[in-house]
Amino acid sequence: MTIESTLPSSWYLDDAIFALEREHIFMREWLCVGREEQLNGPGDHQVLDLYGESILLLRNSEGELRAFYNVCRHRGARLCVAVQDQESSDQLPLRGGVIGGRSIMCPYHAWTYNLDGQLQRMPHVTPQMGLKPEELSLHPVAVECWGGFIFVNLSPETAQPLLPRIAATIDQFQRYPLAELRIGQSIRYEVDANWKVICENYNECYHCGPVHPQLCEVVPAFKQAGGAGLDWERGIPHREGAVTFTASGTTHRRMFPGLNEDEQVRHKGDLVYPNLFISASSDHIAVFILHARDAVHCSIDCHFLFEASEVDKPDFDPSDAVDFWHTVNRQDWSICARVQQGMRSRVHECGIFSPMEDWNLDIRRYVSDRIGPYIPD
């Protein structure tokens, strides 16, 4: 029998490897950055820090999503400042940014763009000076949506359409009302581990028995046979009488209409590379949006999605699901940090896959296909 190994330990530790991943994965793949509901109307906007690039995400006058590099075409000044950066900075506030929900003005020389990124105004610049506004639009970022999720691609000139790429995921969750769900609560986690460790951990359940006793009470299949042979396409069955991911396995919320018989009593999960994790129960969905900060640190935004009719109830209380997931999540982040710590040892050259972990093999292919040609021999 052939023994399968992980990627080399250095690929989880080295800044040089992360730099290649930044350039050939995160700068070129579709990245999930949030939910459509987080930008409700024309002029609503966010400033995103994506792998060292500042990106302006907004809704234009027609309510359509647009994204641009947050860089003025004149002298390169940042057009908008993220709220958290403004609050933590010693710099004085300046005019500019998204003005009145109608335009984007650079704070430096007041060059002004519409919400589609087209240059509209250059103070004191006349046509005779030779500058052509139609050639000086903001640098675009590709935006597409699926299931209420917003995805961006920082290399729009080479980006392939999103939906064909995630066709298997779309099929997997076709009966879940993803696009109509709303965020009931969110938690941000900071994890001291390489992003690939987190992906590998999500893709196997060999660890579930030792690490997640509460989870295995609700889904005993996660620990049976070391988590081998799980049918993720059909979903993983809960224990008898359990229908969702809460401590009791039960809920006062209604099931999503339209689920088939399996989906009413089984759990489905999927990883949309490189950074969106979806875990679906019959009454709520937990989603994780990962952002790799560097080779050894990640931020993870966990959103708990519920039907709008549930969220709008005066007595809406998601704590049964949130508290359960918060326990499971912290168990995962703690064990991922332990893996990261152990890989720093001089004796650790790579990990070994057990037969129960065959799902992990796709992280090797995914990463190697993209950065392998740029690794020195």
ZAMARGU-4260 file (C-alpha; in steps of 0.2 Angstrom, whole numbers, plus 5000, padded with zeros to 4 digits):
<rodrens>
0) 5000/5000/5000 | 5006/5017/4995 | 5008/5029/5010 | 5002/5046/5006 | 5010/5062/5013
5) 5005/5080/5015 | 5013/5094/5007 | 5031/5098/5014 | 5030/5106/5031 | 5039/5121/5024
10) 5024/5124/5013 | 5014/5128/5029 | 5028/5139/5037 | 5038/5149/5025 | 5034/5167/5020
15) 5041/5163/5002 | 5028/5149/5000 | 5014/5161/5006 | 5020/5174/4994 | 5018/5162/4979
20) 5001/5157/4986 | 4996/5176/4987 | 5001/5179/4969 | 4995/5163/4961 | 4980/5158/4972
25) 4973/5173/4981 | 4976/5186/4968 | 4968/5175/4954 | 4955/5164/4962 | 4937/5169/4966
30) 4937/5174/4985 | 4921/5175/4995 | 4921/5191/5004 | 4904/5192/5012 | 4885/5192/5010
35) 4874/5202/4999 | 4864/5208/5013 | 4879/5217/5021 | 4877/5230/5007 | 4859/5234/5005
40) 4856/5249/4994 | 4864/5261/4981 | 4880/5269/4988 | 4882/5256/5002 | 4901/5252/5002
45) 4915/5242/5011 | 4934/5244/5010 | 4941/5227/5010 | 4959/5222/5014 | 4963/5207/5003
50) 4981/5201/5004 | 4988/5218/5005 | 4977/5226/4992 | 4964/5238/4997 | 4947/5235/4988
55) 4932/5246/4987 | 4916/5236/4986 | 4900/5245/4983 | 4882/5245/4976 | 4880/5257/4961
60) 4865/5268/4957 | 4855/5254/4951 | 4860/5243/4966 | 4872/5232/4957 | 4888/5226/4965
65) 4904/5234/4959 | 4922/5232/4965 | 4938/5242/4961 | 4955/5244/4968 | 4955/5258/4980
70) 4967/5268/4971 | 4965/5285/4962 | 4971/5285/4944 | 4979/5302/4946 | 4992/5300/4959
75) 4987/5284/4968 | 4979/5290/4983 | 4967/5279/4993 | 4950/5284/4989 | 4941/5278/5004
80) 4947/5273/5022 | 4940/5258/5031 | 4930/5263/5046 | 4942/5253/5058 | 4957/5261/5050
85) 4950/5278/5052 | 4946/5275/5070 | 4963/5268/5074 | 4973/5281/5064 | 4982/5297/5070
90) 4979/5304/5052 | 4966/5318/5051 | 4950/5314/5042 | 4949/5321/5025 | 4936/5325/5012
95) 4933/5311/4999 | 4927/5294/4998 | 4909/5289/4993 | 4900/5305/4993 | 4881/5306/4996
100) 4879/5288/4989 | 4882/5295/4971 | 4900/5297/4968 | 4918/5293/4973 | 4930/5308/4976
105) 4948/5307/4979 | 4953/5317/4994 | 4970/5322/4986 | 4965/5333/4971 | 4946/5329/4970
110) 4946/5319/4955 | 4928/5311/4955 | 4921/5295/4948 | 4904/5288/4947 | 4899/5272/4956
115) 4903/5262/4940 | 4921/5268/4942 | 4921/5280/4927 | 4930/5297/4929 | 4918/5311/4929
120) 4927/5326/4935 | 4945/5333/4935 | 4946/5350/4943 | 4955/5363/4932 | 4959/5350/4918
125) 4953/5355/4901 | 4951/5344/4886 | 4965/5353/4877 | 4977/5346/4890 | 4975/5329/4882
130) 4969/5318/4897 | 4954/5307/4892 | 4942/5303/4906 | 4936/5287/4897 | 4954/5280/4898
135) 4955/5284/4917 | 4942/5273/4925 | 4946/5265/4941 | 4955/5248/4940 | 4941/5235/4941
140) 4939/5220/4952 | 4927/5206/4945 | 4912/5203/4956 | 4899/5188/4955 | 4887/5181/4967
145) 4879/5165/4971 | 4867/5160/4985 | 4868/5177/4993 | 4887/5176/4994 | 4898/5189/4986
150) 4914/5184/4977 | 4928/5194/4970 | 4942/5191/4958 | 4957/5203/4959 | 4963/5198/4941
155) 4947/5201/4931 | 4957/5201/4915 | 4960/5182/4917 | 4945/5177/4928 | 4934/5163/4922
160) 4915/5164/4926 | 4912/5158/4944 | 4896/5148/4942 | 4903/5134/4931 | 4918/5132/4943
165) 4907/5129/4958 | 4894/5119/4949 | 4896/5104/4961 | 4893/5115/4976 | 4877/5123/4968
170) 4870/5106/4965 | 4874/5100/4982 | 4864/5114/4990 | 4851/5117/4977 | 4836/5114/4989
175) 4843/5125/5003 | 4837/5143/5002 | 4854/5151/5003 | 4851/5167/4994 | 4836/5171/5005
180) 4844/5168/5022 | 4850/5181/5033 | 4864/5183/5046 | 4857/5180/5063 | 4874/5182/5072
185) 4892/5183/5067 | 4908/5179/5076 | 4926/5183/5070 | 4940/5171/5075 | 4959/5174/5074
190) 4968/5157/5072 | 4986/5154/5073 | 4988/5142/5059 | 4991/5141/5040 | 4976/5142/5030
195) 4979/5125/5022 | 4979/5117/5040 | 4962/5124/5042 | 4956/5117/5025 | 4963/5100/5028
200) 4955/5099/5045 | 4938/5104/5038 | 4940/5090/5024 | 4941/5075/5036 | 4932/5068/5051
205) 4946/5057/5058 | 4949/5070/5071 | 4930/5071/5076 | 4930/5058/5089 | 4945/5064/5099
210) 4942/5083/5096 | 4923/5085/5095 | 4914/5074/5108 | 4899/5086/5108 | 4897/5085/5090
215) 4899/5066/5089 | 4884/5065/5102 | 4873/5073/5088 | 4881/5065/5073 | 4889/5048/5079
220) 4894/5044/5061 | 4908/5056/5063 | 4917/5045/5075 | 4912/5028/5068 | 4926/5019/5059
225) 4937/5035/5062 | 4925/5045/5051 | 4929/5034/5036 | 4916/5032/5022 | 4906/5047/5025
230) 4894/5051/5011 | 4895/5070/5010 | 4885/5071/4994 | 4870/5063/5002 | 4874/5070/5019
235) 4879/5063/5036 | 4865/5056/5047 | 4861/5063/5064 | 4857/5052/5078 | 4839/5046/5080
240) 4828/5061/5084 | 4841/5074/5080 | 4838/5086/5065 | 4851/5100/5067 | 4867/5106/5075
245) 4862/5111/5092 | 4867/5102/5109 | 4850/5093/5109 | 4850/5090/5091 | 4832/5098/5090
250) 4826/5116/5087 | 4810/5127/5088 | 4814/5134/5071 | 4805/5126/5056 | 4815/5116/5043
255) 4819/5124/5027 | 4805/5121/5015 | 4810/5111/5000 | 4823/5099/5008 | 4822/5081/5003
260) 4820/5068/5017 | 4838/5065/5019 | 4842/5084/5021 | 4829/5085/5035 | 4839/5073/5046
265) 4857/5074/5038 | 4871/5087/5038 | 4879/5093/5023 | 4896/5102/5021 | 4907/5108/5007
270) 4923/5118/5005 | 4923/5131/4990 | 4942/5134/4988 | 4951/5143/4993 | 4941/5151/5007
275) 4922/5147/5009 | 4916/5133/5021 | 4898/5129/5021 | 4890/5118/5034 | 4871/5115/5032
280) 4858/5109/5044 | 4839/5108/5042 | 4835/5125/5050 | 4851/5135/5049 | 4868/5136/5040
285) 4885/5140/5047 | 4897/5148/5034 | 4915/5152/5037 | 4924/5165/5026 | 4943/5163/5029
290) 4956/5176/5026 | 4975/5171/5027 | 4984/5185/5035 | 5001/5177/5033 | 5009/5160/5032
295) 5004/5156/5050 | 4989/5167/5054 | 4971/5167/5048 | 4955/5177/5052 | 4939/5168/5050
300) 4922/5176/5049 | 4908/5164/5055 | 4890/5169/5050 | 4875/5160/5056 | 4861/5160/5043
305) 4843/5159/5046 | 4826/5162/5037 | 4821/5180/5037 | 4805/5175/5045 | 4815/5168/5060
310) 4827/5183/5061 | 4812/5195/5061 | 4803/5187/5076 | 4804/5198/5092 | 4810/5183/5102
315) 4823/5177/5089 | 4836/5168/5099 | 4850/5159/5089 | 4860/5154/5104 | 4856/5136/5103
320) 4865/5134/5087 | 4878/5148/5089 | 4884/5141/5106 | 4885/5124/5099 | 4895/5129/5084
325) 4906/5141/5095 | 4911/5126/5105 | 4915/5115/5090 | 4924/5130/5081 | 4936/5133/5096
330) 4940/5115/5097 | 4945/5115/5078 | 4955/5131/5080 | 4964/5125/5095 | 4969/5108/5086
335) 4974/5118/5071 | 4985/5129/5081 | 4993/5113/5089 | 4997/5106/5072 | 5005/5123/5067
340) 5016/5122/5082 | 5021/5104/5079 | 5026/5107/5061 | 5039/5120/5067 | 5050/5105/5074
345) 5066/5101/5065 | 5061/5083/5064 | 5044/5086/5055 | 5046/5086/5036 | 5029/5081/5031
350) 5013/5073/5038 | 5005/5056/5034 | 4988/5053/5027 | 4978/5039/5035 | 4966/5030/5024
355) 4952/5039/5032 | 4958/5056/5026 | 4957/5054/5007 | 4947/5070/5006 | 4963/5079/5011
360) 4972/5074/4995 | 4963/5088/4985 | 4972/5102/4995 | 4988/5095/4988 | 4982/5095/4970
365) 4974/5112/4972 | 4989/5121/4979 | 5003/5111/4969 | 4994/5114/4952 | 4995/5133/4956
370) 5011/5136/4964 | 5021/5120/4960 | 5028/5127/4943 | 5036/5142/4953 | 5045/5131/4967
375) 5064/5131/4963 | 5071/5114/4960
</rodrens>
